[in-house]
Amino acid sequence: MFPKKRLPCVRHLLPIALASALFAAVGVAQGLDSNGWESKLRIHAVRAYGPGALVRSAVSAGYLQLKDSPEEWGQGAEGYGKRLGSGLARSGIRNALGFSLDTALHQDPRYYRSEDTGAWQRVKHALRGTILTRTDSGSETFSTWRFGSAYGAAFLSNQWYPDRFNNTQEALTRGSTQIAFDLLGNITSEFWPDVKKKLLHRKP
């Protein structure tokens, strides 16, 4: 029913996986005590292949498996492996691009929580922190590293998607979806410490 020539397999994604694993291993070995490239490398390595990132990739692959998307990748262990491998490879590419961009442009990839107390003000701060980013000098600028890496990874991942997903519209959709998840992540980073504090101090 579907042409098989474009279907990915583990060996097709292996070079990307190996390069990404090296990227993560080098990053985890670096410190977080400065705005230098070593700190940024670790930040992106953890975002790509830290425990939380691996869990998200596994859950996302499971969701796509339930939706049977892309249908061309099939079901069973092989289909799940393709979806998981695709997600891990795209995550590695996205964070490698992000590291390259924020290092070259002297942008800070970290999220800084708001000093306001109102919920709506803090949500707007999270939105602002998605579109804009701090620079290494403490000023603010357009978040080139975020948008460039999200859409760059989306277009590069076209190389292993089936033909009907291998187009500009689908790549733009994947990139925009990633930005939306970044916003959700910033909102979580903004409010979760407060929620956790309340949960830990709640009396039985």
PEWO-V255313 format. One record per residue. N is the residue number from 1. RES is the residue in three letters. OMEGA is omega in degrees with one decimal (none if undefined). Layout:
N_RES_OMEGA ; N_RES_OMEGA
//
This chain:
1_MET_179.1 ; 2_PHE_176.1 ; 3_PRO_-174.9 ; 4_LYS_-173.0 ; 5_LYS_-176.7 ; 6_ARG_-178.5 ; 7_LEU_-179.2 ; 8_PRO_169.7 ; 9_CYS_-174.9 ; 10_VAL_-176.4 ; 11_ARG_177.7 ; 12_HIS_-178.9 ; 13_LEU_-175.7 ; 14_LEU_179.2 ; 15_PRO_178.1 ; 16_ILE_-179.9 ; 17_ALA_179.8 ; 18_LEU_178.5 ; 19_ALA_179.4 ; 20_SER_178.1 ; 21_ALA_176.3 ; 22_LEU_176.9 ; 23_PHE_-179.8 ; 24_ALA_-177.5 ; 25_ALA_178.1 ; 26_VAL_-178.2 ; 27_GLY_-178.2 ; 28_VAL_-179.1 ; 29_ALA_-176.2 ; 30_GLN_-179.0 ; 31_GLY_-178.3 ; 32_LEU_-170.5 ; 33_ASP_179.9 ; 34_SER_174.6 ; 35_ASN_-177.8 ; 36_GLY_-176.9 ; 37_TRP_179.7 ; 38_GLU_178.8 ; 39_SER_-179.2 ; 40_LYS_178.4 ; 41_LEU_179.6 ; 42_ARG_179.3 ; 43_ILE_-177.7 ; 44_HIS_178.0 ; 45_ALA_178.7 ; 46_VAL_178.6 ; 47_ARG_-179.0 ; 48_ALA_-171.0 ; 49_TYR_171.1 ; 50_GLY_-178.4 ; 51_PRO_-180.0 ; 52_GLY_179.9 ; 53_ALA_179.2 ; 54_LEU_178.0 ; 55_VAL_179.6 ; 56_ARG_179.2 ; 57_SER_179.5 ; 58_ALA_179.2 ; 59_VAL_179.3 ; 60_SER_178.2 ; 61_ALA_177.5 ; 62_GLY_178.1 ; 63_TYR_178.1 ; 64_LEU_176.5 ; 65_GLN_178.9 ; 66_LEU_178.8 ; 67_LYS_-175.7 ; 68_ASP_-178.5 ; 69_SER_-11.0 ; 70_PRO_-178.6 ; 71_GLU_-177.8 ; 72_GLU_-176.3 ; 73_TRP_173.9 ; 74_GLY_-177.3 ; 75_GLN_179.4 ; 76_GLY_-177.7 ; 77_ALA_-179.1 ; 78_GLU_179.1 ; 79_GLY_178.5 ; 80_TYR_179.1 ; 81_GLY_178.4 ; 82_LYS_-179.4 ; 83_ARG_178.2 ; 84_LEU_179.1 ; 85_GLY_178.2 ; 86_SER_-179.4 ; 87_GLY_179.6 ; 88_LEU_179.5 ; 89_ALA_179.7 ; 90_ARG_177.3 ; 91_SER_178.5 ; 92_GLY_178.9 ; 93_ILE_-178.2 ; 94_ARG_-176.2 ; 95_ASN_173.4 ; 96_ALA_176.0 ; 97_LEU_179.6 ; 98_GLY_178.2 ; 99_PHE_179.5 ; 100_SER_-177.1 ; 101_LEU_-176.4 ; 102_ASP_175.5 ; 103_THR_-178.8 ; 104_ALA_-175.5 ; 105_LEU_179.2 ; 106_HIS_176.5 ; 107_GLN_-176.9 ; 108_ASP_-176.1 ; 109_PRO_-176.9 ; 110_ARG_175.9 ; 111_TYR_179.7 ; 112_TYR_-177.0 ; 113_ARG_-179.3 ; 114_SER_174.1 ; 115_GLU_177.1 ; 116_ASP_-179.3 ; 117_THR_-178.7 ; 118_GLY_-177.2 ; 119_ALA_-177.3 ; 120_TRP_177.7 ; 121_GLN_-179.4 ; 122_ARG_175.3 ; 123_VAL_177.7 ; 124_LYS_176.8 ; 125_HIS_178.5 ; 126_ALA_177.3 ; 127_LEU_178.3 ; 128_ARG_-179.9 ; 129_GLY_175.2 ; 130_THR_-178.3 ; 131_ILE_-179.3 ; 132_LEU_178.2 ; 133_THR_175.2 ; 134_ARG_172.0 ; 135_THR_179.5 ; 136_ASP_180.0 ; 137_SER_176.7 ; 138_GLY_176.4 ; 139_SER_-176.4 ; 140_GLU_-179.1 ; 141_THR_177.4 ; 142_PHE_-175.3 ; 143_SER_-178.9 ; 144_THR_-178.2 ; 145_TRP_-176.7 ; 146_ARG_-176.6 ; 147_PHE_179.5 ; 148_GLY_-178.8 ; 149_SER_-179.4 ; 150_ALA_-178.4 ; 151_TYR_176.8 ; 152_GLY_178.9 ; 153_ALA_179.8 ; 154_ALA_-179.9 ; 155_PHE_179.2 ; 156_LEU_-179.7 ; 157_SER_174.1 ; 158_ASN_-174.5 ; 159_GLN_-179.1 ; 160_TRP_176.4 ; 161_TYR_175.5 ; 162_PRO_-173.1 ; 163_ASP_-174.9 ; 164_ARG_174.9 ; 165_PHE_-174.5 ; 166_ASN_-179.9 ; 167_ASN_-175.3 ; 168_THR_-177.6 ; 169_GLN_-179.9 ; 170_GLU_178.7 ; 171_ALA_177.5 ; 172_LEU_178.1 ; 173_THR_178.9 ; 174_ARG_178.6 ; 175_GLY_179.5 ; 176_SER_176.6 ; 177_THR_178.4 ; 178_GLN_177.4 ; 179_ILE_178.2 ; 180_ALA_177.0 ; 181_PHE_176.0 ; 182_ASP_177.1 ; 183_LEU_178.2 ; 184_LEU_178.1 ; 185_GLY_178.4 ; 186_ASN_176.4 ; 187_ILE_177.0 ; 188_THR_178.9 ; 189_SER_-179.6 ; 190_GLU_-171.5 ; 191_PHE_-174.1 ; 192_TRP_178.2 ; 193_PRO_178.4 ; 194_ASP_178.7 ; 195_VAL_-179.8 ; 196_LYS_179.6 ; 197_LYS_178.9 ; 198_LYS_-179.6 ; 199_LEU_-178.0 ; 200_LEU_-178.2 ; 201_HIS_179.4 ; 202_ARG_-178.6 ; 203_LYS_-179.6 ; 204_PRO_none
//
